[in-house]
């Protein structure tokens, strides 16, 4: 049981590294034509960028299906990828971009830092020159800004 929990945790944490790398070098690289939709304002409920979410959802599902007969390591890797996807959706799409209006403005320093870092990332509407490509790990300078803003409110 502990080994399975460790696989889920390691996979979840590893997905942050995968997300950062994919975002910086693939989404802002040769697949910019899909990710560009995320850096522009539009009236549509979906964007081409959502295909990345679909890809990871399929990947997670494949691991779960092939690992299900014996609940081997593949099952738990799929669960870790799926949990990361769920957290990513809640943080990125629901909390930061407000695609679903479920949460109000954050007064938590960590959540505020995430929001600030993501807004800094979106200041650039081009493929080049962006910063802050991760989702759950936040540079310490954004914590400092967030602490100031939380204290002001």
N, C-alpha and C positions, 0 to 999 in steps of 0.2 A: 504494500500500500504506500509506504513512504517513498519508495522508488518511483512509483507512478506520479505522486504529488511533485516530486523533484523534477520529473520530466516535464510536467505541465508548467512549473515555475520557470525552469530553464528555457523552455520553448517560448513562453510569454516574454521573458526578458530578452531573449535572442531576437524576437520579432521587432523590438525597438531598434536594434542594430540593423536588421533587414529593412525596416521602414525608412530609417535615416538614409541608408545606402541607396535604396530604390528611389526615394524621393529626390536625393541630390544628383545622382548619376544617371538614372533612367528616366524618371518623370521630367526632370529638368535637362535631360539629354535627348536621346533619340526618340523617346515617346512623348516629347513635349506637345505634339499635335493632339494628344489625348488629354494631357494635364492642363493645357492652356485654358480650357473651359473653366477650370477652377480659379483662375486668376483674373477672370473678367466677370463683370456684373451681367446678369441675364435674368429673364423672367421665368425660366423653365424650372420645374421641380427636380429634374435630373440633369446631369452633365456627363460628357464623355469620360471625365475623370472617374466617375463611379464604376467604370469597367475594372479599375484596379481592385476595388472592393469585391466585385464579383469574382475576379481571379483568385483572390485569397480565400473567399468563401468556398469556391470549388476545390481549391487545394486542401483546405481543412476537411471538407466532406470526403475527399478521396482518402485521406489518412484515416479518418474515422471508419469509413466503410471497410477498408482493407485490414484495419487493426481490430475490428469488432469481433470476428470469430473467436479469438483468444484473448481479447483485450490486451494485446501486446503493445510495445512501445509506440507503434504507429497510431493507435487509437489515442494515446495520451498526448502525442505530438499534435494530432488534429484538434484535440480539446484545447491545448495551449494556443494554437493559432486562432481558433474560434473565439476564445476568451479575449485575446488581444484585439481581434476584430470588433467584438462587442464593446470593449472599452474605447477603442478608437472611434467607433460610431458615436458613442455617448459623448465623448469629449469633443471630438472634431466636428461632427455634423450637428449634434443636438446642442451642446453647450457653447462652442465657439461660433459656429456659423448659424445657429438658431434655425436649422432647417425644420425642426419641430420645436414649437415654443413650450418647452416643459420646465426650463429653469430660468430663474431670474439672474441678475448680475451677481457675480461671485464676490464674497467678502473674505474668502479663504486665500491666504497668500500664495499657496501653490497653484490653485486654479487661476488666480489673477495673473501669475507669472506665465502660465501656459497661454492664456489669452493674449497677453502682451507680446510674447514671442511669436505667436502665430500672426498677429497683426503686423509685426515687423517683417515677417516673411512675405506677407501679401502687399507690402509697400512696393515691391518690385513686380511689375506685370510682364516682365520679360523672362526668357529662359535663363539668362545670365544675371549675376549680381545678387542672387538671393542669399539669405542666411536663415539659420534656425530651421533645419530640415527634419528634426525628430518630432515626436509627438509627446511622449511622457517625460523625457529627460529635458530639463530646462537649464540653460546657462545661468550662472549665478548673478550676472548683471540684471537679468529679468526679475530675479527674486528681490533685488534691491529696489528696483522700480515698483514692484508689486507691494512691498512692505510700506513704501511711502504712500501709495494710493489707497491701501487699506486703512492706514492710520488717518488719512484725510477724510474718509467717509465715516 
